[in-house]
Amino acid sequence: AGPDGTKSVFGQMCAKMSSFSPDSLLLPHRVWKVKFVGESVDDCGGGYSESIAEICEELQNGLTPLLIVTPNGRDESGANRDCYLFSPAARAPVHTNMFRFLGVLLGIAIRTGSPLSLNLAEPVWKQLAGMSLTIADLSEVDKDFIPGLMYIRDNEATSEEFEAMSLPFTVPSASGQDIQLSSKYTHITLDNRAEYVRLAINYRLHEFDEQVAAVREGMARVVPVPLLSLFTGYELETMVCGSPDIPLHLLKSVATYKGIEPSASLIQWFWEVMESFSNTERSLFLRFVWGRTRLPRTIADFRGRDFVIQVLDKYNPPDHFLPESYTCFFLLKLPRYSCKQVLEEKLKYAIHFCKSIDTDDYARIALTGEPAADDSSDDSENEDVDSFASDSTQDYLTGH
C-alpha cells in the first residue's frame, strides 16, 4: 500500500478526488468507473462495487492509517472489540485529505443507498452526527479508562504514599500512546489529581475532533451535513452501512429466475443453503455475486435492480462446474446440480476462493480440463448472456 497507504485503492482514489467536479459527486448511482490493472473488466457497476468493498477492507486491515481498533479490542475485553476509531495520531495533511475522502464516501453511501461495510464504534457515529461524546461513550470503547481515573481521584493514600507511586501526568490516547497533559506538572500528586482527572477526561472526549471535522467536511460535499443532527449515531450508521445482518427475505423479494421455475428443487436447495450460511458467508456471497458485502437498507434502495438466478444446461456434467456471477448485473448462473450437497459445496468454494473479477473462463472448463461440450456454439453464447451483457461486459468471478 506504500507509505501512509497512498498506493492502496483507497489512496489512489483519494489522489483522484481533485479531478471530480461537485456535480459528479451527486450522481444517483455511482461516481467513478474502475479499471483494475491485470483484470479484464468493463465496469458496468460491478467493478465500482468491488472497488468500494476493497476500500472498506483496506480501511480496516491496517493498509491505511486512518482507523485503529478500539482499546477494548486491543485488550480483548468489554464491548466494541471488533470496532474501529479514528486514529488520533493521523494529523498530517495527507491524513486530513484522506479523512475528507472518507467523508465523501460516507456521503455517497447515504445518497446512493449503496452501503459501506465499515465497523466504526458507535461514539464515532455520534460525533459524525454532530453529537458530543460523554463519559459513557468513553467506557463503551475503553472500559478501563474511567475506573483508572476514579482510582486516582478517590485513592486515600497520604501525600507521601501518592508521590511514591510516581504516576506520570500523562493519559493514554485511544491508540495507546502516552500524552503529556500539562507543561506545569510532570507527576500526579494529591494536590493536582483533581486537575489531572479533569484534563484526562477532556482530552479523551475531544481526542478525535480534528479527524471528525475533516470527515464531516468531506460529507458536506455530497449531503447537507447540518441535517445529520436530526439523527442518532445508530441511525446515521444504518444510513451509511445498512444492516450488518443480511436478511434473506429482502434478497428473496427482489429475486427473479431465468431458465427455471421458482418452485424447482434446485431453487429450493439454493435458498436452503443460503439459510444455513452464517452472516459472514452471506456477506461473501454478496461480494461474489454483486461486488458488495451488505444489502441496501430497503427494497427502494435496490433502485429497480433484481437479483437474477439463471440456470443453464450448457454445463455438462453440471456437477463438475462452479457457479458464475456477473457482478455488474447482480446475476448468478447455476448449473443444474444433481443434489443440494453438491450445490452447497460448489457455492461455498466459489464465494471463498473466487473473489477476483476475471475473464479467464475457468467456470466454463470441466474439472477434467476439457471445455464444456457446447461452449463454442453461438446458441450457447446467446443463451448465456441473453439481455444482460455482451462479451465486453462479462466480469464474472470464476475459478476451478
Order of alpha helices (4+ residues) and beta strands (2+ residues): alpha-alpha-beta-alpha-beta-alpha-alpha-alpha-alpha-alpha-beta-beta-alpha-alpha-alpha-alpha-beta-alpha-alpha-beta-beta-beta-alpha-alpha
